[in-house]
């Protein structure tokens, strides 16, 4: 064990010195996702007009050195709701937003690796960048109930089919003024993979106030020929006195009927769970950005959402997607359901 710890210290120094001495990035990549869509939340007052936007885009800068890697993710978007949803933004253009990443990592022969910086959460059941969503133009509401970013340290240990991850970081991957948001978050996540299936479970804890936000995640998936199925359940308790436990259920079913065309259907359900994504909240008729309070906000309502649509792989770099999304929202158990629908067509170019 002492030998392993000594190796970790030496390689950490090597990584820092080498990357400072050789600043040039060896890898350059990214994507752009241009979308046109319409519909929206009737409960916000009116249907949204048809709009076009750069829904998501990013430039990825990477550098590898031996067993190590440095990565910088620079996200970009040009959307009308960048102005309306988030206070402090005066234009529709936004860069270096809440999805930005910057981290270093290193791996060892005995199965341990570490990642230090700001990085996507492993709790996500869907990719944080829309380029990784296959047939879908945006993430589902279950995605919005999970931690999205971490700003700290993640340790990963893998042997054979078993992988275990531990995280110590700041909440939501943010750095803020000294105060309640400076409290740390802790998480552990395990996954077992065998042939074409996997199962996993995780626990996430954060104490932004006198109460602790708790989240338990259970996941499973399989791939059988051209059909793939991923399922997930979450159980949460907001960091508020007297908050009731919430539950979220979701699945993504994708079928590829040839090399070009595939089709996806994704049902999601939340009960007594507050989402942390402004765009998803507005889509479901929930109003303004709740990203800064999702871990301590309470709700007695429920949401159901289903998204369907095809994807066409035009080339290895370029894909087209079309989606129809139906949302049903209940403010509380005794309220009437309010429904709305959204459509979107997306062109994604990956470079």
C-alpha angles and dihedrals in degrees: 000000000000088000090054092049091050090051091051092053094048095048092046089057091045092051094050095046095043096049092047091049095047106040098167116107116232096196129056123178144132145135145241124219113196115187141182120194149144146195123068147168114335090195089067089067106266144015113275117248123245108279141180125213149153091255094184139352138158145180116221120205116188139172126187126201118176107303093347136089138190120201134186119186114194110190123200134185139169109202136146092227090059084080100039101042105041121050115224097041112106098182139042091245118090133173134173087028131162093298096061117128133195120167147138125221140184135189135205136209093246094063102265124122134169134206122197127188134033115334145155116277117254088217091075114113090198134037117274090222116061091228088078098052098092107203096005129089095204140008124273127249092260088063088058092058094060131078107267106189139022129201107199140039132336123188119197126191121185132178120170111313095348125088125178125188130191125191134195113178149119120287117275090356091278133136112212141162116292110284142084093329090062091074113113128244125219130200143170125192131182131191135186120199125189125171105309099346139070140187129191146166136196144184124213124189131182131165109201093157134009087298128068124237109222130193130177118191129195122184140175137171145169141191120213112179108294094353124083127180128189121182132183141180128191132191117197143179118194121229094253131105112263094008115159122232116261134207134207129190129186144161137184119205117188129180126188110202095180141350092281108034131056134164133210138193121188122184118188131182131186129183122185090348126124117216120226098209120092096204093050091047092053090045091056093045096256097128127219134020115300095174095114096050106031092113094055104028118106130210136178093198135095138218134204123191134173126184125191133176150120132259125209119201102212095175136343088272103035130059135172124210134185124192141185115195126191120196130190119186132186117192090206140345093276097044127099117254118257116206135193138166135218132194129196140176117202137191114197122191118187121196 
